[in-house]
């Protein structure tokens, strides 16, 4: 009789870990069977998760280090102006008209079906269309920033701060115009299920930002300097990704430069639905920082931004885990593999809900030392504001996991209907109540309206329509 030195449970765990490491290999699985194709989707998703984790970790380091350096150096008011301008990058994403997101599923489908020439033409047309949009919007924004009065956006700001804000807004307009076509490269890599390449490039440029940020006060850089190092390096990473796509010969000159041809109409039709979703996000939460700045002043923006970024340690890792699934769902649907979709959705949704709740509890419990670390002791947010953001972070993370499924299987229409209801309430409520009730009313309205317009409808009215596709093989 032999002596069992290692318990069977440990051997099972080691075997599972070794099997998991197969999915981190750079060598693809064969494409000859459904099981191999399924393993390949998991491998690409695993590589994207690891690369995204590296990218997000460095990105969070940029955020946290820049906050710790900038808040004592700039002061609360100037820091609030910087946060307000930075938040405009989220608000203005609607001006790609959903084309970037629309490219993900179409690129994934053409890749899965080996339509290489059509894929190259699609990418070329997408870049041409987005470049035209970006140059137009960037120019208009920069001109408006140079000419229009800014006192309405930065309430109680002194004249010298308004001038610095104007210069920063002009710089932002130029950067945003460039970012519209360049940042689409990340979505194209996601559709190719090569998201890990994009994440590693973004990580590299973010790492350069981490190195430069501590030197900005010594160089007497104001708000434009911090904006250039943070947002500017994001744009630069997009430029490098476009270069890599050209090297891989995945970009072809469009057959037609007309904006009335079938390819353009198809991009606009697909992107149109995502455009409505983006508008809903901006109306619901994306414009919060600008509203707070206009009604309460940049100092309150600083407090709001600190709490918002505290919960990135909850939502960002979960976004890392879920973001590669969009293209995976789309590819699985193209091959009719509904069991993959069903199993992945179940683990993604329940896992995200549990981890988000635990993470929120930890951040709320550690709010004082955490905020002290981030702001170098300058700001300590109230328990009520942190608790409300904790509730919202759980809803945001779980909703994001579910949205990856809906986007991946092409169920955009139910989202559009729900978002169309959602946009009617948040901004109007905040405009009416924010001056009377202050900062706390912003997350209260967001949580309440999201629950009423998203959680309840998906659990009741739209339940059958959004799940029919993954249970079709059980009929």
C-alpha angles and dihedrals in degrees: 000000000000124000115244101221098173117051115242091239091059091048090052092051092048090049092051091049091051090049090050091053089061087070091059092060119118089218112093123231116247118273096219102097137036090242091053092048089050091051090049091054089051091047093052091045091050093050090048091050093052094045091045089051090055092045095047092046091055090042090054088048088055091051097045096042092046090051093048091048100037103044097061091037100045099030126228097289097049090041089053090052090052091050091048092052092045090052089058088072087068094043094049095049086091088074093075082069092227092293095126093053091042089058094061099070094036092051091046091051095048090047093050092049094044096238092151100163093048089048092054092049091048092053092047093050091047093054093046092050094045093046090055091049093045096051091048097047093041092052093047092048094049092049092049091048090053096048112027125084113256103196091098092059099043105041117204091005115147119238095257091054091048090055092051089048090052092053090048092050092052090052090047091052091055093047093046092051089055093044096059096075097025098054089051086075089074091056091048091054089049090054090049087053086238093112090135090070092056092045093052092050091050089048091054094053092043089053089057088053091052089055094048102044098076090056096055098087091049089052089051091240114169129195093308090057094053090045092052095049095046108032095022094059090051088058091047091054089056091053091053091049091053088052090053091050089053091049090051088050092237093133121075129180109258116259088229131024091203116117089211099063127110096260093054093044090050092051092048093046093049092042093045093074092048088048089060089050091051091050089052091053093048093047092045103045112336094082096048095103093050091048092051091048092050096046106027104021137248093288091066088047089060091056093045092048093051093054092043091055094045089067093051085088085067104038100035097060091047090049087053091056095046107036097077090055095075093072090038092056091047093050092046091050090051089057094042092243099150093159089065090051093047095048095043093049093051094052094040095052100042094040092050092049093051097043093045091053093050092046093050091051091053094049093048091049092048097040096122100050091037095053090044090054094048098045100033088244095304098115134030113184122215122262091241094056093047092047092051091050088050090059091046094049090057092050093044095049095046092045089051092055091051092047091058088060094046093049094044095054093041098250094143097131096071089049091052092052092049094045090049087061093042096056093059096070121030105065094038091051093047093048091054099042108029098084093046099044103026131213099337093065092066098068091035091060093043093052095044097047094043091052093049097044102034115020098043097044094048090048093050125010099030099032096103097042096051095047102039093087095060095046096047091103091060096059 
